[in-house]
Amino acid sequence: MSTDHASSETETPILPTVYVETSVVSYLTSRPSPSVEIFGHQSVTRRWWRTQRRKFRLVTSEITLREAGRGNPRWARKRLAALKSIPLLDIPPEASDFVAELFSVNLLPLTAADDAVHLAAAVFNGVNYLLTWNCKHLANAFIRPRLEQFCRDHLFRPPVICTPQELMKYETEEMA
C-alpha cells in the first residue's frame, strides 16, 4: 500500500462552511410558537441542527453574538449557549466599504445594517452557505439574486443564502 493512499484514508474531509445567522439560533432555542408558520420554522431548524449540522463546518461572527445576546436574559443565554462552540469569523476593515455600498445602491435598507454585516462576514471569509430565516432581507427570492450579482461584481464568490429547510441534504435512509 502506498503512503499517499494510507494518509488520504486518515485525513479529515473538508466540510462545506455554513455561517449561522441569528434568526437560525433564535428559532433553535425559542419556546414553541403558536404561529403555525413560525412553529414550522422552529421544527425544521431543530431537525437541521440535530441531523445536518455535523455535515458542515459551522461559523458565525461577533454581530451574531451581539444580536443573540439582546432581549430577554433567559432566552439570550440559551441562544448564546447554542453558539458557544461555533468559531467566530474575523471581518476585515475593508468589509465596511462593501456594506456601505450595499446601502448606497439600495440593495438593503439602512435598517438592515446587521444583515449587511452577516453577508459581508460570509463573503469576505469565503463561506459556502449563509443560513438564515431572514426572508425579508437575505433569503428573499427577489433580493437574493441581486445580492449574489453584487458580490460577483465586486469579484467575490457569493455564499448560497438559504434557510435550514433548503440546506437539508437528501439521504435515502431518511426517506425509508
Number of C-alpha atoms within 10 A of each C-alpha: 5 6 7 8 9 10 9 10 9 8 8 7 8 9 12 12 19 23 30 22 26 27 17 21 25 21 22 22 19 14 11 14 13 8 9 10 10 14 16 14 20 24 16 19 26 18 16 20 16 10 13 15 15 11 13 15 16 21 21 23 22 16 18 23 18 13 17 23 18 13 10 8 10 9 17 20 16 18 25 20 14 15 21 11 10 15 14 18 16 13 19 11 8 10 17 14 10 20 20 16 15 20 16 12 10 10 17 21 14 14 9 14 14 17 22 25 21 24 24 24 26 29 23 20 18 14 22 20 22 27 27 23 25 17 15 12 18 25 19 15 11 12 15 19 15 12 22 17 14 19 20 12 10 10 9 15 18 25 24 17 26 19 23 23 16 11 17 16 13 8 8 7 6 8 6 5
